[in-house]
Amino acid sequence: MEKIDPRIELVIYRFLRGELSASEREMLESWLREGRHRELFEKICNKENMLEKSFYFDRLDKGREKTWNRLERAIGLRRRVVLRRWSIAASLIVPLLIGVLYLNERQIIPEIPGRQLERIVPGISTAQLYLPDGNVVDLGKDSVCDLQLLEGGRFVNERGTLTYKGDSSEVKVAQYSEVRIPRGGEYKVVLPDGTIVWLNAESSLRFPTLFTGKERKVYAKGELYFDVKHDDTKPFIVEVEKDYSARVLGTEFNLRAYSGFPVVTTLVEGCVQVRGVGNTVSLAPGQQALEVSGTRDIKVLDVDVAPYVAWHEGKFYFVHAPLNSIMEELARWYDVEVVFENPAVREECFTIEMQRFDDFNKVLRLIERTGMVTISVDGHIVTVK
C-alpha cells in the first residue's frame, strides 16, 4: 500500500470533523479518483468499526424518542452535540487508523447474505455545457478548458468550476448557454455578474452571456444554491416552470424545483420575494416558501435551514423524513434505482446525518438495523422490503 501524503491525512481528519474548506474538498475529491484511494478512504471512514455513533439514524417513534430524552437528561447534552463529540474523538485517531490499515490491508468486510455488494460510488463534479452555437462540452473537475465564444467573452473550466469571463464591451449580442448536471453529479458555476451557483444532481441552469436591461434573469430546474452578487439597480430573478420565480438583489438561498414535486425556496441570508400562481410572499432568513400542492399558492414556513442546504456543504441531513424521500435523495446522488416492494414502509420516518462521500452499502446496513425494513442490492437496483 502506497504511503499517504500527510496533507491528505490532514484533509481526512478535517473531513471527519466536518470542517472541510472548498479547496480541501477539491483536494480530497481529486485524491479519491486515483488508484485504490477510495477503497482506503472507505476503510478509514468505516462507521461500523469506528464512527457508528457519529451517525444518528433512528426511527422517531415515541419509544425511541423517550429513550433519547432520557439519555439527554442523563448526560446533559443535546443529540447533535453528542454526535459532534464522537466525530471529533474519532477524527483524532485517523493517523493511527491509517497505520493499522497498512498492517491489515486485506481486511474483509463481511458480506450480508442475499446482497450483492456491487461498488456503488458517490457522485462527482461532472456537467455538460450547452453553448449558444449548439455545441456541447463535457465538463469535469479534472478537465481544464478555455472556450472563446463567437459573440465575445469566454468560458473557463477548472477544478469543478465553470466561470464566464468577459465584459459588455466584448459581447456583441447576449446569448444563452445552459449547464446540465446528470444523476450522480454536481457542479459550480460563476455567472457574468459574479453570482455563484452550485448545482445538485439532475439540475440545470440557463443563463445569458450578458445581463441586459433592468434585471438579471436565469432559468433553473432541479436543486441549486445561489450566492447572488448584490446590485441595487438590477434585481436577480430565478424562473422555474409552473409560473414560479424568486426575485432578489443580493442574497443566499436554496431553490429546490424537481419535476413532479412542489417548488421550495429556503432563505439563508438577505431577502427574497417569491412569486407563485396565486400569491407573492417575502422571506426573511430562516424562512421557506413552499408551493402548496393542489392550490399552488405559496406558504411561508419558519424552518431550520440546515437540512435544506446540507448538500451544498457536502452532507446529507434528514430530520424525521419519510424513507421514500431519503431513498430518492440518495438514489439521485449515488445514481441508483430504488424499488419499494412494501409500499407501507415508504412513509416510515427516520433521522440521519452523513457525509455525501460515505459508502452506500454501509448506509443501507444502518437503515436495516432499525428492524423496519430489509434491503437488497442487485447491480444498481436497490429493493426495499
N, C-alpha and C positions, 0 to 999 in steps of 0.2 A: 504494500500500500504506500502510495506516494506521501511525502510529507506535506502537511497543510501549512500554507503561508500564515504566519502569526497575525497578519491583518485580517485574514478570513476568520481565524479563531475569534478575533475581537468582534467581527461583524455577526457571527453566530451567537456570541454572548449577548450582544445588543438586541439581536432578533428575539431571543428567549425572554429578554426583559421587556420587549415591546417598545424599544427605543430607537429603531432604525430610522436614519435620515434618508432622504430621497437618494442621495449619492451612494449611501451604504446599501440600500436596497438594490440599486442598479448593479453594484459590485457583486452582491450575493447572487442575483439572477444570472449574471454572466458566468460566474463560477459554477453554478448548478448545471449549466448546459455543457460543461466539459467532462469528458471521460465518465468515471463512475462516481462523480461528486454527489449527485442527487441521492444515490444509494447510501453513501456515508452520511449525508445530511439527515436522511430519514432515520438512520440508526441513532445518530446523536440526539435527534428530537423525538425519540420513541416515547410517546406519552404513556404507554402501558408499563414501561420499565422505570421511567424516571419522572415524568411530568403528569401522571394521571390526575393528580389533584389540582393541576393548573387549569384543567377544564372543569366547568360545571355544566353537566348535561343531564338534567333531571326532569322527570315528569312533574309538572306543577299541580298535582292533586293535593287534597287537603292534608293527607298523611305526610307526604314529603315536605310540604310547607311547614307543618308543625315541627317536624324533625329539624329543619333548617332554623326555625325560630328558636328552638331550644339550644341549638349549637351556638347561635349568635349571642344569645343571652349568656351562655356559659363562658364564652371566650371574649365577649365584649367587642367583637369586630363584625363589620358588615361583610356580606358574602364576597363582593369584589375585592375588598381589602385582603381577605384571607387568600384569595387566588393570587393576588399580586405578590403576597409574601412567598407563596410556593414558587411562583415563576422566578422571582429574584433568587431564592435559595437554590433552585435548580440551575440557573444560569451560572452560578459561582463555581460549579464543578465541571463546566464544559471542557477545559483543558485536560482534567483527569479522565473524563469520559472518552475523549479522543484517544488518549494514551491506551485505555483499556481496549478500544476497538482495534488499535494496531496489533495488540496481542491476541485478539479474538476475532479476526477478520471473517472467519467462516461461521459466525454466529447465525443460527437458523431461527426464524420466527415461525412458531407452529402454525400450520395451516388449519383453518376451520373446516371440518368435514362438510362436503357438499358445496364448497365455494371454490371457484377458480380464481386465484389471486392474480389476475392479469394486471399488468402495470398500467395504472390509471394515474396520469400526472396532472398537476395543477396547470392553470393557464399561463401564457407567456405574453410578452409585448409583441403583438402582431396586428396588422391592419392592411387595408387596401385603400389607396388614394386614387379617386376618380377625377382626372384632370378635365379642364374645360374643353380640350380638344378631343375628348373621348378615350384617351389612353388611360390605362390602369397600371398603377405601380404598386408592387408588393413591398410592404414596409415591415421591418423587424428591428429589434434592439441592436443587433449587430450589423445592420445594413446602414451604410453612410452614403448619402447621395445629395447632390445639389442640382435641382431641376429648374432651369431657366424657362419662364413662361413666355409665349409669343407676344402676349399683350403687355409685358412688363412684369417685374417682380419675380421672385423665385421661391421655391420650397427647399428647405434644408432639413434633412432627416438624420438624426444622430442620437444614439443611446435611448431609443424608445420615445423620442420626442420629435414631432413634426412642427417646424416653425416656418411661418410665412414671413419673408423679408422683402421690403420694398416701400416706396412712398408714393404719394399721389402724383408727383411729377413724372415718375417712371411708368405708371399704369395708364394705358390709353383708354381701356374700357374695363369696367368692373365685371368679372365673370365668376361663375360659381364652381367651386370644387366640393368634393364630398369625401369624407373619411368613413369607412365602414369596418366594424370590428366583428370577427366571426365568433362562434362559440369557442370557449377556451382562450379568449384573448382580452387584451386591454391596451389602451394607448393614451398618449398625452399630446395635445395639440395647442400651439400658441398662435392665436389669431392675429390679423393685421393690426389691430388696435392694442395688442399686448395682453388681451384676455387669455387666461389659461383654462383649458377644458380637459378633464380626464374622462375617458370613455370606457365604460364597463363592457363586458361580453355582450354580443348581439346588439350593438348600438351603432348609431350613425349620426353624423353632423354634417350639414350642408351649409357653406358659408361663402361670402364673396371675397375676392382679392382686394377689394376696396369698399369701405363703408361710405356710401354716398348719401346725400340728403340729410334729414334731421334725425335719423335713427340708425342704430346698428342692429340688423336683424339676421338671425340664423335659424336653421330648421333642425329639429332634433327628434330622434327616436331612441328607445331603449332607456339606458340609465347613464346620466352624465353629471359630473360635479363641475360647477362653474366658479371660477375666481375672476370676477369681472373687473376690468380696468375702469376706474372711476372717470366719468366725463359728464359734468352737469349739463352740458349743451346737447348731448346726443345719447338718449336712453338706449340701453341694450335690451333687445327683445328676443326671446326664445319662443318659437312657434312649434307646436306639435299638432298631430292630427286631432280631429274632433273639436275644432274651434277652441282650443286651449292655448293660452300663452302666458309667459311670465315677463314682466317689464321691470327693469332695474336701472340704476345709474352706476352703481359700483358696489359689489357685494359678493358673498359666497353662499351658494345654495346647491342643493342636490335635487335633480329632476329625475323622476322615475316614470317612464312612459312606454312600457312594453305593450305591444298589441294585445288586445283582449283583456286588459286589466285597467282599473281606474288610474288616472294620472295623479301623481303625488309630488308636491314641491315642498321641500324641507329647508327652512332658512337657518343658516349658521350665524351669519352676522350681516349687518346692514338692514335693508328693507327691500321687499319685493311686492309688486302688485300682480295678482294672478287673476286672469280673466277666463271665465268658463262660458258655457252656453247660456246659463240663466242668470249669473251674477258675477260681480267682481269683488275681490277681497284684498286687503293689505295685510302683510305678515310682519311680525316683529321677530327678533332672534328667539329660537326655541319654539317656533310655531310651524305648523304644517298646513298646507292647503290640500285637501283631499276631495277628489271628484266623487260625488255620491252616485253609486250605481242606480240606474233607472231614471232619476231626475236629471243627472249630470250637473246639478248645482255644485258649488264649491263650498265645502265646510271647513272651518278653521279649528285646528286642534292644538292644544299645548302638549308638546312631546319632549322626551329625552332624545336629542338629535343623534346620540352616539350610535345606536343600531342602524340608522339610516345612512350614515356616512362612513361606516366602518370599512366598507370595501375600498374606499379611496385611501384609507390608511393601511391597507394590506391585511385586513381582518374580516372574519365573519362574526357577527354579533346578533344573535336571535334571542328575543325575550318573549317567553310564553307564546311562541309562534307555532302554528299548525305544522305538522310533519310534511304535508304536501308542499307548503311554502318553502320550508327548509330544503327539501329534496330538489325542488325546482331551481333554487338558487345554486345549490351545489352542482346540479346537472349542467347548468349553463357555464359554470367556471371549469369543471373537470371534463366537460364535453362527453357526457354520458346520457343515456335514455333511461328514465325511471318509469317502472310499471308497478301499479298497486293492484295486487291480486285480491286484497281485502280492503274494499273502499272505506270500511269503518275506521281504519287506523289513520286515514288521511287527516282527520281533524284533531288527533291527539296532539297536545301542546307540549313543547319542550323549550328549554333554555340552553343555549350553547354560545361559548366564545372561543374562537380558534383563529389561527393564522391561515391565510389563504394558501400557504405553501405546505400545509400539513398533509400527511399521507391519507389518501381517500379511504383505503381499506380499514385503517385504524379508527377513523371516524365512524364507519359503519359498525364496527365492533362495539364502540361505545353506545351507539343507539340500541343495539341488540341487548346490551346488558341491562337496559331498563326493564326487560321482560315483556315489553308491549308488542314487539314485532320481531320477525326474523327476516334476514336479508340475504339474497344470493346474487352473485355476480357472474355473468356469462359474457365474456368479451367486454363490450361497453354497454350491456343491458343490465340494469340494476332492478331486481324484483323485490318488492316489499310485500311480506305476507303477514 
